[in-house]
Amino acid sequence: MNHYETNLDKNRANYVPLTPLSFLERAKEVYPNYEAIVYEDRKYTWSEVYKRATKFASALEKIGIIKGDTVSFLAFNTPEIFEAHYAVPMTGAILNTINIRLDANTISYILKHSDAKVLVVDRQLHTEVKKALSKLEKKITIIDIHDKFADQSKLEKIGELEYESFLNTGNDDYIWKMPDDEWEAISLSYTSGTTGNPKGVVYHHRGSYLMSTGSAVAWNMPNRLNFLTIVPMFHCNGWCYPWTVPMLNGRTICLRNIDVKKIFELIDKYNVTHFGGAPIVLNMITGAAESDRKKLKHKVHVLTAGAPPPSIIFKKMKELGFEVMHVYGLTETYGHVTQCAWNDDWNDFDEDKQNEIKARQGVRYPNLEGATIMDPETMKEVPKDGKTIGEIMLRGNVVMKGYFKDKAATDKAMAGGWFHSGDLAVIHPDGYVKIQDRSKDIIISGGENISSIEIENTLSKHPSVSIAAVVAKPDEKWGEVPCAFIEMVKDKPTTDKELIDFCKETLAGFKVPKQVIFCELPKTSTGKIQKFELRKKF
């Protein structure tokens, strides 16, 4: 008999499902009058944020939202989307944050595929959202966010309800719901993947809790930090920082739009200590005009991810007073799960060598149980020689539950007991990973994933296009941008401008090819396009 397994069962006293919702409750109880969120002239304490979140949850329940329902948000980085990370799961529902840069067709697909019952949307997005809603076969509840700091010329009413007035229909004494099981879903995020239609990535309460604690440890985040929201809260739930920062009684400073001058002003005004951003944001900061900068009074800690950053960016940021750490992850892993953790032995290297190391994707976070490079066919680890290419494989509690309504894709992604990232990399003798290429043909532009197939499908609809192939072209500002290679239909000439304009009719602006090249496409004997040959041109 194993006495350690006898009469030592789980009970309500010794086992409570993990959920990041507990972080807000604790912050309200321990630090009720501390400033929690700042956005322009709006400031809320922890007790106020808690009250607003519970009232919104109550209001949702009053209109019929129940456990397992989906509530979608299309919002900028404002207090409303921060509150949603608590309010929506407090009802037992799942928060679906949608990329504000998407086109109407994709928004419509997500609302339909996710079975969204409610859409909360910023009025500035009315043009694409109204088109998207016209494509839906069912009516859903629309709640507008009316932000006076938005471009007023672009504001137009979308739904019959407005966020603040709707929130105030909720009860102050609403008793919110803890998950019965920490494996229950908390959020749903869509990622482009390798097909035109995006895949829905499902997070659970346990993973979101562990992502928050792991991030705090890996980044050495202190209590009472001041966090600037540059990473969109719609992207991987803002790398889960809407849950992490309250755990540390940190203050969240909301930035609606990326504006370098405003970034420096907010850093100065609110003593910002931490923020995350794609390499393009770092490029904007280092390339800012002298008149837009403010000299930093203290060191600011920065995480960068979304695309492999050029090593020079670390040097430029350091000169301005920013300390940058490179991290790596995917939507399927709650955001970043590896880090280029610094080794003191490298302090003696020259600056160029140090920056080269900083550009690596690094080693696993403490909340990840496994990260390695394998041959995807044999599932054997490749040699740690910095030369042999394999696929990044990940394993742990911060790997998604799976793809929503897509068992085949889930099984494929988890084959062999590892999550297959689709990113090709080498592993150095010290165990640090460095990406070499992307097997999924995904283009990462400004930190946003773009499906090459979606663009190809659009181009193929033009009468002059016989075959289209889209690949990533290196770009100094965006990291990568889409470039289209076109084989034309005989006797049906067209121009690059005509094709670009054609794409603009249906695609979001960041997905439109920035260059079109007419040529005969390289193909295998079976007619498959050899995209690696096209990439060689750059």
C-alpha positions, 0 to 999 in steps of 0.5 A, spaced: 500 500 500 502 506 498 500 511 504 502 517 500 496 516 496 491 513 501 486 518 505 490 524 502 485 526 497 483 533 493 478 537 497 476 544 497 481 546 502 487 543 499 485 544 491 483 550 488 483 550 480 488 555 478 485 561 474 488 568 473 482 571 475 484 570 482 490 576 481 484 581 480 481 579 486 487 579 490 489 586 488 482 589 490 483 586 497 490 587 498 491 594 494 484 597 493 486 604 493 492 603 488 492 606 481 491 600 476 490 603 470 491 609 466 488 611 459 489 619 458 484 622 463 481 616 465 484 613 472 482 607 476 484 603 482 484 596 483 477 596 487 474 600 481 477 595 476 474 590 480 467 593 480 467 595 473 469 588 471 464 584 475 458 589 473 460 588 466 460 580 467 453 581 471 450 585 465 453 580 460 449 574 464 443 579 464 442 578 457 443 571 457 451 569 456 452 563 460 458 558 461 461 556 454 459 562 450 463 566 446 464 574 447 468 577 442 472 584 442 475 588 437 478 594 441 484 598 441 489 598 447 484 601 452 481 600 459 475 596 456 479 590 453 483 590 459 477 589 463 474 584 458 480 579 460 476 578 467 469 580 466 468 575 460 471 569 464 467 571 470 461 569 467 464 562 465 464 565 457 470 565 453 474 571 451 475 572 443 479 578 442 480 579 434 485 583 430 483 590 429 487 590 422 483 585 419 478 585 413 471 584 413 471 577 410 476 575 416 472 578 421 465 575 419 469 568 418 471 569 426 465 571 428 461 565 425 466 560 427 467 562 434 459 562 435 460 569 438 454 571 442 456 578 443 461 583 439 464 589 443 467 594 438 470 600 438 466 605 433 473 607 429 472 600 426 465 601 424 467 601 416 470 594 416 465 591 422 459 593 418 461 590 412 462 584 416 456 584 420 452 584 413 455 577 411 453 574 418 447 569 417 445 571 425 444 577 429 449 578 435 449 583 440 453 589 439 456 593 444 460 600 442 466 603 445 465 610 444 472 613 446 473 620 446 480 620 444 479 616 438 479 620 431 472 623 432 471 624 424 471 616 424 466 614 429 460 612 427 454 608 431 455 600 430 450 597 435 444 599 439 448 598 446 454 603 448 459 600 453 459 604 459 451 605 459 451 597 458 456 596 464 452 600 469 446 595 468 450 590 471 449 589 479 454 591 484 454 585 488 454 580 482 458 573 485 462 571 479 464 564 477 471 560 478 472 555 473 470 548 476 476 545 472 482 549 471 482 546 464 476 550 462 477 555 456 478 562 458 480 565 451 480 564 444 485 567 439 485 566 431 492 565 428 493 565 420 496 558 420 498 556 413 491 556 410 486 562 408 482 561 414 485 562 421 485 557 426 482 558 433 487 557 438 484 555 445 487 557 452 485 554 459 485 557 466 491 553 468 495 555 462 494 563 463 495 562 470 502 559 469 504 564 463 503 570 468 507 567 474 512 564 469 513 571 465 514 574 472 520 570 473 523 570 467 523 577 466 525 579 473 518 583 474 518 587 480 512 589 484 509 596 483 512 596 476 509 601 471 507 597 464 506 600 457 501 596 453 504 597 446 503 589 444 496 589 442 491 586 448 488 582 442 494 579 440 495 572 444 491 576 450 497 581 450 502 576 451 498 575 457 500 581 461 493 583 462 493 577 467 501 578 469 501 585 471 495 585 476 499 579 480 504 584 481 500 590 483 503 593 477 500 599 473 498 599 466 498 605 462 494 604 456 497 606 449 491 606 444 495 607 437 503 606 436 506 613 436 513 614 438 513 621 441 507 619 445 511 613 448 517 617 450 512 622 453 508 616 457 515 613 459 517 620 462 510 621 465 508 615 468 515 612 470 514 606 465 519 600 467 517 595 462 513 594 455 513 589 450 514 590 442 515 587 435 522 589 432 518 594 428 516 598 434 524 598 436 526 600 429 521 606 430 524 608 437 531 608 435 529 611 428 525 617 431 527 624 430 530 628 436 525 632 437 520 626 438 525 623 444 525 624 451 532 622 455 530 616 459 531 618 467 531 610 468 533 604 465 526 601 461 526 593 460 523 591 453 521 584 450 521 583 443 518 578 439 514 577 433 520 576 428 527 575 428 530 582 430 537 584 427 542 584 432 544 592 430 537 593 434 540 591 441 546 596 440 541 602 438 536 601 444 542 600 449 544 607 447 538 610 448 537 607 455 533 601 453 535 594 456 532 589 451 531 581 451 529 577 445 523 572 446 520 567 442 513 564 442 507 563 438 499 564 439 499 557 440 503 557 446 500 563 450 505 568 447 513 567 449 515 561 452 523 561 450 528 567 452 535 569 450 537 569 458 543 572 459 550 568 461 555 572 465 560 569 461 558 573 455 560 579 458 567 579 456 565 578 448 565 584 444 559 588 443 557 585 436 558 578 438 554 580 444 548 582 440 549 576 435 547 572 441 541 576 443 538 575 437 537 568 438 531 565 440 534 562 446 532 557 452 525 555 455 521 559 460 521 556 467 513 555 465 515 550 459 517 543 460 520 542 454 523 546 448 528 542 443 529 542 435 527 535 432 527 532 425 520 532 424 520 526 420 524 521 426 522 526 432 529 525 434 533 531 436 538 534 432 545 535 434 547 541 438 552 544 433 549 550 431 548 547 423 543 542 423 536 544 421 530 541 425 523 544 427 522 547 434 518 542 438 515 545 445 511 541 450 508 544 457 502 547 460 503 553 456 501 549 450 494 551 447 488 546 449 488 545 441 484 548 435 477 550 436 473 545 432 479 542 428 481 535 431 485 534 425 489 540 425 490 539 433 492 532 432 497 534 427 500 539 431 501 535 437 503 529 434 508 525 437 507 528 444 510 535 442 507 541 439 510 542 432 511 550 431 513 549 424 519 554 425 526 551 422 532 552 427 538 550 429 541 549 436 547 551 439 552 547 443 550 551 449 542 549 448 540 556 445 536 556 439 536 560 433 531 560 427 533 559 420 527 559 416 519 558 417 516 552 414 509 555 414 510 560 409 507 565 414 510 572 413 511 576 419 510 583 418 510 588 424 509 582 429 503 580 425 502 573 421 500 574 414 498 567 410 501 567 404 495 563 401 490 568 403 494 573 398 495 568 393 488 566 393 486 573 392 491 574 386 488 568 383 481 571 382 484 576 377 483 575 370 490 576 368 493 572 373 495 564 371 499 562 378 501 567 384 506 565 389 507 570 395 513 570 400 516 574 405 521 580 403 525 583 408 524 590 410 527 595 414 521 598 417 516 592 418 521 586 418 518 582 412 512 584 407 509 580 402 512 580 395 508 577 390 511 573 384 506 572 378 505 568 372 500 572 367 495 569 363 497 569 355 494 575 352 491 578 358 497 583 360 496 587 367 500 591 371 503 591 378 499 597 380 493 594 378 494 587 382 496 591 388 489 595 387 485 589 386 488 586 393 486 592 396 479 591 395 478 585 399 485 585 403 487 588 410 492 593 408 498 590 411 496 584 407 497 587 400 503 585 397 508 591 397 511 589 390 509 585 384 514 581 380 512 578 373 516 571 371 515 564 370 515 561 377 520 555 379 516 548 379 518 541 381 516 536 376 509 535 379 508 542 379 509 545 386 512 552 386 519 552 389 518 558 394 525 557 396 528 559 389 523 565 390 526 567 397 533 567 394 532 573 390 532 577 396 
